[in-house]
Amino acid sequence: MSDFLLELRSEEIPARMQAGARGELEKLFRREMDAAGVGIGEVTVWSTPRRLALVARGLPESTEAVREEAKGPPEGAPDAAIDGFCRKNGVGRDQLELREVKGRPTWFAVIEKPGRATRDLLAEAIPAIARDFAWPKSMRWGAASVSTGSLRWVRPLSGIVAILGEDLVECAVDGVRSGYATLGHRFHCPGEITIGGAHDYAEKLRACHVIVDHEERAALIREGARKAAADAGLALVEDEGLVIENAGLTEWPVPLLGRFDEAFLDVPPEVIQLTARTNQKYFVCTRAPAQAGASGEGEQPHEAPASAGTQELANAFVCTANIEAEDGGAAIVDGNRKVLAARLSDARFFWEQDRKTSLADHASKLERITFHEKLGTVADKVERVAKLARWLVEEGIVRESPLPLAGGAGGGPASSDSDIPSPNPSRKREGDLANLAEQAARLAKADLVTEMVGEFPELQGLMGGYYARAEGLPDEVADAIRDHYKPVGQGDEVPTAPVTVAVSLADKLDTVAAFFANDDKPTGSKDPYALRRAAISLAAVVAQNNLRIPLSVVYRATFLPARLNLRLDNSEVPKAQRAIDDDYFKSLDLFALRQAQEAENVFEIMEDRAHRVADPTKMKQFGRTRAQAILTEYESSEREFLDFFADRLKVQQREAGVRHDLIDAVFALGNEDDLVRLLARVNALQAFIETEDGANLLAAYKRASNILKKEDWRGIEGEIAQTGEEDPLAIVDDPDLAAVVAAKMAERHASGLSYTPEPAEKALIDALHAAEPEAARAVEQEDFAAAMAALASLRAPIDRFFDEVTVNADEEKKRAARLDLLARFRAAVHKVADFSRIEG
Amino acid sequence: MDRNPAESFQDMILALHDFWSAQGCLILQPYDMRMGAGTFHTATTLRALGPEPWNAAFVQPCRRPTDGRYGENPNRLQHYYQYQVILKPSPADIQDLYLQSLRVIGIDPLLHDIRFVEDDWESPTLGAWGLGWEVWCDGMEVTQFTYFQQMGGFDCKPVAGELTYGLERLAMYIQGVDNVYDLDFNGRGVSYGDVFLENEKQMSKWNFEVADTDALFDLFRKAAAECRNCLDNNVPIAAYEQAIEASHVFNLLQARGVISVQERASYMAQVRDLARGSCEAYMAKEAPRWAEKCPEWSK
């Protein structure tokens, strides 16, 4: 058994590609060894900017001999077929054997494969690994690149070390020959060093100022940067992404702390942090001591940087050098300080320049920016969003204080429109809120045309917030501008301030609806406008704020303006017609249209308006046709829109840790466009399923279901409708049919049984009798905890029923009645959730 | 005569000339046209095509009208110098050669932190791209280092290595100066500001405020038309010059703020077509000769 070392040396590998390259190297090495039949044990991969290394422990000296057989043509087959078979398997005709296959003599080739030396197999594997290596971007170089068929690598490949035990594995990749020699640190140890094998590789490199283990370098940077900050009486702003990147840029990392001019601290801290991070890969520091837990020993922080926004930034940075400088790093720190100062003076210039213009004036430039070829400019979008944000407040969807969660654990009576626990303080306040929401929406995108956001697109929103505050706009407006993109991704803060919520919702709704109106829906893996992400974060805002948001109404309010906007721009309409068209649609008060409660009303208004423009006869006809066409489009896209949101809500809830089967169980009931109601139901179900009653009831449900399925029992349900559906549950799922079923069942129950039921049977009938109306009432009132409690009351009777009663009684009438009873039980459970979707 | 690159801008340039000349490079003079980057020099673009070895070094004045700051910004200029080295095919020791050139101008890599940081290069205008790095010296980008993969939409066979030193930045670093205008130009007290400050002021004013935009639009149209005329008459190098001209006039129009966002894309596409058309014509004209000389190349 020997250990194997492979080092592929190259010019500097981009830091961001190193993790992927390590995975690729191990994957290809395992693939090659597997194909060659070499059993391998532990494999370790390392990377530095200048090398990828792999150590495989305990390789055998050679592979075992193997004997393989191949079945060929039958006896008497044409010579050509038999010769071909021999050629394919590399055997002579005299080496074939005849064997019976299903009574037929058939030729077999027996191929003896002798064991091979692992060293030879490795020598073949290494060029294959190099050839097949997948880099995100690769290149050609040098004289060989006169042909495009030359080797491609991430940067020029310059050396190969391949040693099995202590023996060289001789191979060559595109002219680069393997050897024992590698290079140490580019500046500290420029000469060649000779490696003995896997056993001394890491230590020999260490002696030459190269730490080959990337994790060790990351740890050195993590600890070193913390220490550098602490030694200066500061706290490091943790940033694991920077730790990894700097580890990928160095072979001998040395964190160094430097200072910059205090005067730059006037610039917002996020800007300083981003400038330092993105352009220079520096850490920043705060004055406050590190928060407990935020920088605990051994803890692996997130890759996203901690925000410096909440703490006071210090005028210090930590850079990571790649050398142990002769002067202790003084010159390096000084050089880096100058570069950062130049960057920060640019940032300060932008900060000062941008504030010379009001946000409203910046916003007027949005007319010049195309939002989407067919959906107009960003200014068009802002106009729609502003009106929608106002509408969301005026409709009472976004309120001053959020509604309490309906049907919570306390199980109190649910709120309805007439009974809102915390009514709006005053009409005036609501008016303010609507004004603020509209104002914030009109300014929310203004920072896109500022110098700062031009330089750092990541600061969109944040800068707008700063500029709004700087010009004295209300805090609510500034906060809304700052936060309206949120949440971006799982774990991001979800807005709760009403003005922010209104703008955030309006912005995301408009984006999704506008693209749906333009028939640009995400399909499969294609989602070029990130509509899924927009919908997920929208679902998070709705869930977090418990917003009662009727999606169909919202879609109508959003679809129409977006769709009409689109029509103005639509080049498919013939030009002459378009002129009339534009005239007509411009005459429409989109905002008034939006307030119409029913879709049909909206289109009536559209038709009505058509009468009032230039050429009444022409327009009347035209308006009607156009309105009808849009109505048809609207109706077909509405369903897609609702389904799309339901799917996103599922994803969002899954990401938030809710069991997906429970989500499915509630979603399967269908006919629900109120996200909050859905979520309340899911939450109540989750709470219930985790109790003993819940778990037992689920078990009983599954048992009942299985019996019904096994008996193919359609019972009363089957009598009522033969829809051809295989799954009887599908019938119960149909709300119209369910009502009929319920009525029919009630009739049947009322009619009583033709025999005396056993006590346990009677008890279940009685329990259902009580639970059914109670569950129905609770669901109606959105008190889902009470609905669950009603189900829980069935648990003891159903368990007892299964214990004491024989369902498959000999007497047919008893059997039928008992199966009916089980069907009734199942239907009662379904009123609350589709338990068939629940796992466990 | 002793050079002192650490105290003189011109000595730094001469030291680079000495060094690259000793490596076998032709020392060329700047291209006599206004251009945004040394890459536009025909010694780079056109010579990057084809199989013939090509090693050259030169200073190229670059003009970026929108970077003008009226002489008030210590780091930004609308006119500055690049030092370009082009080595085809890229030699195996190109990184070492480059690092030696840094030592020659006084940068000690055991005192200063030199790093190769991923930075790929792409010029849609030239239909060109390459992989490489920006070279950092103590966190400052001092050189763009690129292995050209394609030029004018054609594969570079073989690949050329291109080094572009930002001369003012390097000199500021070596001389320890915070303001570009304080650079010592000749080591005898003439500053960069003495030479260029007034030029920056006037040219910034011209770029942003004065230039006659109607005349510029006219120049753009004429350059584009002349480029096509040259292509029709199979003089691709002359056509390429007109593409350079159109590109610079477009930059001036940008600085004057008279090109809207929508128009911008269309102008860029025009410039790209001119540049690519010129490269294509150059290829077409040279390809038969190259193929004969180097059968490998045409494969």
Interface residues (C-beta under 8 A of the other chain):
Chain A: E11 E12 P14 A15 R16 M17 P49 K137 S138 M139 R140 W141 G142 A143 A144 S145 V146 S147 T148 G149 V154 R155 P156 S158 R186 F187 H188 L249 T250 Q280 Y282 C319 A321 N322 I323 A325 E326 D327 A331 I332 D334 G335 N336 K338 V339 L340 A342 S345 F349 R368 I369 T370
Chain B: P51 N73 P74 N75 P89 S90 P91 A92 Q95 L99 P109 L110 L111 H112 D113 I114 R115 F116 V117 E118 D120 G130 L131 G132 W133 C137 D138 G139 M140 Y147 Q149 D155 C156 K157 P158 V159 G161 Y173 D178 S260 V261 Q262 C294 E296 W297 K299
